[in-house]
Amino acid sequence: MGGSSKHHTETDYQAASVTAAPDGIHPENDIPGISNMRRSIFQIQTRIVVSRVDIAQIQQRPVVTFLENQHLIATKRIGELEMKGKTVLVTGANGGLGLFVTQAFLDAGATVAGTSRKIQSSDFKNAAFAAIAADISTPEGAKGLLDQVIARFGRIDVLAHTVGAFTGGQSIADTDDATFRKMFDVNFNSAFYLLRAVIPGMRKTGNGRIVAIGSRAAMDPGAGVGAYSASKAALVSLIRTVAAENKDAGMTANVILPGTIDTPANRRAIPNADVSKWVKPANIASLVVWLAGEAGRDVNGAVIPVYGKDV
Ligand SMILES: NC(=O)c1ccc[n+]([C@@H]2O[C@H](COP(=O)([O-])OP(=O)(O)OC[C@H]3O[C@@H](n4cnc5c(N)ncnc54)[C@H](OP(=O)(O)O)[C@@H]3O)[C@@H](O)[C@H]2O)c1
């Protein structure tokens, strides 16, 4: 099968790839993830021809070029299609961070069920996005959400849990019951209700992924944010327990601890801050997708600080 010619039909590529890709690359040996990529490519459109894997890009991330009637219609980095065929549930999908996480999974080719109390289909103009509104701070809300996602998509491969809320300004001695309860309902109980509903089905997939968003405050509690910090610390413990309990089923569960994130809400709240020290939401989103992808399979039970320049 042609080792030097540049253009091939899809059939050529499939046949060639048994031993070598069209340009003579041996994908299984040389390019991690190429097998998944190839499977993804062939699900896209039968009339599109996969031209070649660009060797020049291999030092960074390989690129696949899509040609139609020999005209370039798209190039995709391998990782960009890594989530093709996966169903991802993103909680807090319309939040400052959740918007980026959702978009990153869509860019990676996933089908995304995005949830929050006020989520709308119009939040993402993408056919692979489905908005399912739910309040997950109650057991019924979380279970109802899960039932809807499963009824619609049949499975959940990845749970990216970004839902959270912040309250500060009260010492522990001054913290009222409502504030304490709200912090635990939104930051901790929501995760517990959701995980309890998600895990049994996810275990059956053989490679389920859970990524939760905690906070630096879980590790570095400060004065006046006790309820928030404690709820996020409890989340860390919960996720690490889930990691330990489900590694036998090929699952991973990890928690990311952001420092201050560069969101519109934070810019409004702290107008004179040095935002260059803040964490870019797109970078957290990339990490979430990486943890959910093939390369993240060996990272389990990790508590990952992402503090930006404010270390
Ligand atoms: N922003 C930061 O600087 C920072 C720093 C460290 C950690 N974090 C953590 O990072 C995550 C994202 O932060 P963010 O700034 O993006 O927050 P955000 O903009 O306030 O977004 C929170 C999201 O959660 C949803 N939500 C809240 N309560 C809910 C409930 N009961 N049921 C379902 N959805 C609910 C909100 O949507 P609806 O209102 O439509 O429900 C929204 O989508 C949070 O876990 C936060 O604690 C943030």
The ligand as an SDF file (V2000), in Angstrom:
LIG
                    3D

 48 52  0  0  0  0  0  0  0  0999 V2000
  -13.9480   31.5310   40.1970 N   0  0  0  0  0  0  0  0  0  0  0  0
  -12.8530   31.2570   40.9010 C   0  0  0  0  0  0  0  0  0  0  0  0
  -11.9650   32.0950   41.0890 O   0  0  0  0  0  0  0  0  0  0  0  0
  -12.6810   29.8910   41.4970 C   0  0  0  0  0  0  0  0  0  0  0  0
  -11.5280   29.6040   42.2300 C   0  0  0  0  0  0  0  0  0  0  0  0
  -11.3650   28.3270   42.7440 C   0  0  0  0  0  0  0  0  0  0  0  0
  -12.3140   27.3660   42.5140 C   0  0  0  0  0  0  0  0  0  0  0  0
  -13.4260   27.6650   41.8070 N   0  0  0  0  0  0  0  0  0  0  0  0
  -14.4190   26.6360   41.5850 C   0  0  0  0  0  0  0  0  0  0  0  0
  -14.5060   26.4350   40.1920 O   0  0  0  0  0  0  0  0  0  0  0  0
  -15.8380   26.0640   39.8460 C   0  0  0  0  0  0  0  0  0  0  0  0
  -16.3590   27.0070   38.7950 C   0  0  0  0  0  0  0  0  0  0  0  0
  -16.3030   28.3330   39.2860 O   0  0  0  0  0  0  0  0  0  0  0  0
  -16.9690   29.5180   38.4520 P   0  0  0  0  0  0  0  0  0  0  0  0
  -16.2910   30.7560   38.8340 O   0  0  0  0  0  0  0  0  0  0  0  0
  -17.0560   29.1270   37.0200 O   0  0  0  0  0  0  0  0  0  0  0  0
  -18.4250   29.5180   39.0760 O   0  0  0  0  0  0  0  0  0  0  0  0
  -19.7470   30.1760   38.4880 P   0  0  0  0  0  0  0  0  0  0  0  0
  -19.4520   31.0450   37.3350 O   0  0  0  0  0  0  0  0  0  0  0  0
  -20.4950   30.7380   39.6510 O   0  0  0  0  0  0  0  0  0  0  0  0
  -20.5460   28.9290   37.9320 O   0  0  0  0  0  0  0  0  0  0  0  0
  -21.1990   28.0330   38.7910 C   0  0  0  0  0  0  0  0  0  0  0  0
  -22.0200   27.0860   37.9420 C   0  0  0  0  0  0  0  0  0  0  0  0
  -22.7350   26.2040   38.7940 O   0  0  0  0  0  0  0  0  0  0  0  0
  -24.1250   26.2280   38.4360 C   0  0  0  0  0  0  0  0  0  0  0  0
  -24.8600   25.9250   39.6440 N   0  0  0  0  0  0  0  0  0  0  0  0
  -24.8140   26.5860   40.8250 C   0  0  0  0  0  0  0  0  0  0  0  0
  -25.6260   25.9960   41.7200 N   0  0  0  0  0  0  0  0  0  0  0  0
  -26.1930   24.9370   41.0760 C   0  0  0  0  0  0  0  0  0  0  0  0
  -27.1100   23.9360   41.4680 C   0  0  0  0  0  0  0  0  0  0  0  0
  -27.6390   23.9040   42.7000 N   0  0  0  0  0  0  0  0  0  0  0  0
  -27.4710   22.9950   40.5730 N   0  0  0  0  0  0  0  0  0  0  0  0
  -26.9630   23.0260   39.3130 C   0  0  0  0  0  0  0  0  0  0  0  0
  -26.0870   23.9420   38.8890 N   0  0  0  0  0  0  0  0  0  0  0  0
  -25.7160   24.8950   39.7710 C   0  0  0  0  0  0  0  0  0  0  0  0
  -24.3440   27.6340   37.8700 C   0  0  0  0  0  0  0  0  0  0  0  0
  -25.4120   27.7280   36.9530 O   0  0  0  0  0  0  0  0  0  0  0  0
  -26.9420   28.1010   37.3500 P   0  0  0  0  0  0  0  0  0  0  0  0
  -26.8910   29.3620   38.1200 O   0  0  0  0  0  0  0  0  0  0  0  0
  -27.6220   28.2020   36.0200 O   0  0  0  0  0  0  0  0  0  0  0  0
  -27.4260   26.9420   38.1540 O   0  0  0  0  0  0  0  0  0  0  0  0
  -23.0440   27.7950   37.0870 C   0  0  0  0  0  0  0  0  0  0  0  0
  -23.1370   27.1150   35.8750 O   0  0  0  0  0  0  0  0  0  0  0  0
  -16.6230   26.0730   41.1490 C   0  0  0  0  0  0  0  0  0  0  0  0
  -16.6690   24.7830   41.6750 O   0  0  0  0  0  0  0  0  0  0  0  0
  -15.8060   26.9750   42.0230 C   0  0  0  0  0  0  0  0  0  0  0  0
  -15.9970   26.7100   43.3940 O   0  0  0  0  0  0  0  0  0  0  0  0
  -13.6460   28.9140   41.2950 C   0  0  0  0  0  0  0  0  0  0  0  0
  1  2  1  0
  2  3  2  0
  2  4  1  0
  4  5  1  0
  4 48  2  0
  5  6  2  0
  6  7  1  0
  7  8  2  0
  8  9  1  0
  8 48  1  0
  9 10  1  0
  9 46  1  0
 10 11  1  0
 11 12  1  0
 11 44  1  0
 12 13  1  0
 13 14  1  0
 14 15  2  0
 14 16  1  0
 14 17  1  0
 17 18  1  0
 18 19  2  0
 18 20  1  0
 18 21  1  0
 21 22  1  0
 22 23  1  0
 23 24  1  0
 23 42  1  0
 24 25  1  0
 25 26  1  0
 25 36  1  0
 26 27  1  0
 26 35  1  0
 27 28  2  0
 28 29  1  0
 29 30  1  0
 29 35  2  0
 30 31  1  0
 30 32  2  0
 32 33  1  0
 33 34  2  0
 34 35  1  0
 36 37  1  0
 36 42  1  0
 37 38  1  0
 38 39  2  0
 38 40  1  0
 38 41  1  0
 42 43  1  0
 44 45  1  0
 44 46  1  0
 46 47  1  0
M  CHG  2   8   1  16  -1
M  END
$$$$
